[in-house]
Amino acid sequence: MTDAKTVADAYIAAWNETDAATRKALIADTWTRDATYVDPLMNGAGHDGISGLIAGVHGRFPDFRFALISGPDMHGEHLRFSWGLGPKGATPLIEGTDYVVVKDGRIAAVTGFLDKVPAQ
């Protein structure tokens, strides 16, 4: 998992996986054991912590799907891409940009930014 598209696709696949056991296996295959995730709303560490964050998003936004909307671009071990979250086949309601550090082909750290969030 060393090219930008492969890493970004694996990341999106983990965020879209609703089955906890399958999601944990995806994370174990593609993230480092001590990986971290942080964005303006949440943060977590390790496979279980990151899987728990993803489960929380599924709980809050059932039937929403993540999709890449721009990128990915990679420079050395640094990767960035933008994603959208919304009902499958619809215009994303939420958009963000994530910056990822890749170590030995695995996701080691993610810093996420929210670019578009609906008014509450």
C-alpha positions in Angstrom: 0.0 0.0 0.0 2.5 2.6 -1.1 0.8 4.6 -3.9 -1.6 7.5 -3.1 -4.7 5.9 -4.6 -4.3 2.6 -2.9 -3.9 4.3 0.5 -6.8 6.7 0.0 -9.1 3.9 -1.3 -8.2 1.7 1.8 -9.0 4.6 4.1 -12.4 5.3 2.4 -13.2 1.6 2.5 -12.6 1.5 6.3 -14.9 4.5 6.8 -17.6 2.9 4.7 -17.5 -0.5 6.4 -20.5 -0.9 8.7 -19.6 -4.4 10.0 -17.4 -4.0 13.0 -15.4 -7.2 12.5 -14.8 -6.5 8.9 -13.9 -2.9 9.6 -11.4 -3.9 12.3 -9.8 -6.3 9.9 -9.5 -3.6 7.2 -7.9 -1.2 9.8 -5.5 -3.9 11.0 -4.4 -4.5 7.4 -3.9 -0.8 6.4 -3.2 1.2 9.6 -0.2 1.0 11.9 -0.9 -0.4 15.4 -0.4 2.9 17.0 -2.1 5.0 14.4 -3.8 8.3 15.4 -6.8 10.2 14.1 -7.7 13.8 14.9 -10.2 16.3 13.5 -12.1 19.2 14.9 -14.8 16.9 16.4 -13.1 13.8 17.5 -9.9 11.9 18.0 -8.7 8.4 18.6 -5.7 6.1 18.6 -5.0 2.5 17.8 -7.1 0.1 15.8 -9.9 -0.1 18.3 -10.1 3.6 18.9 -10.2 4.4 15.2 -12.8 1.7 14.6 -14.9 3.2 17.4 -14.8 6.6 15.8 -16.0 5.2 12.5 -18.8 3.3 14.3 -19.9 6.6 15.9 -20.1 8.3 12.5 -22.2 5.4 11.2 -24.5 5.8 14.2 -25.0 9.5 13.6 -25.3 9.3 9.8 -26.8 5.9 9.0 -26.8 5.1 5.3 -24.3 7.9 4.4 -21.2 6.9 2.4 -17.8 8.4 2.1 -16.3 9.1 -1.4 -13.2 10.7 -2.6 -13.9 14.1 -4.2 -10.4 15.3 -5.0 -6.8 13.9 -4.9 -5.2 12.0 -3.7 -1.8 13.7 -3.8 1.3 12.2 -2.2 4.7 13.6 -1.5 7.1 11.3 0.3 5.2 9.9 3.3 2.6 12.7 3.2 -0.8 12.2 1.6 -3.8 14.5 1.2 -7.2 14.1 -0.3 -10.7 15.5 0.0 -13.8 13.4 0.7 -17.5 13.9 0.8 -20.1 12.2 3.1 -23.8 11.9 2.2 -26.5 9.6 1.0 -25.2 7.2 -1.7 -25.5 8.8 -5.1 -26.4 12.2 -3.8 -24.3 15.4 -3.5 -22.3 15.2 -0.3 -23.7 17.1 2.7 -20.4 17.1 4.5 -16.9 17.6 3.0 -13.4 17.5 4.4 -9.8 17.3 3.6 -7.5 14.8 5.3 -3.7 14.8 5.7 -2.2 11.4 6.2 1.3 10.3 7.3 2.1 6.9 5.7 4.8 4.7 7.3 6.0 1.6 5.6 2.9 1.6 3.4 0.4 1.9 6.3 -1.6 4.8 7.6 0.2 6.1 10.7 -1.6 9.4 11.4 -4.5 11.4 10.1 -5.3 15.0 10.6 -8.7 15.9 9.3 -10.3 19.2 8.4 -14.0 19.9 7.8 -14.5 22.0 4.7 -18.3 22.0 4.5 -20.7 21.2 7.3 -24.4 21.9 7.2 -25.8 24.6 9.6 -27.5 23.1 12.6 
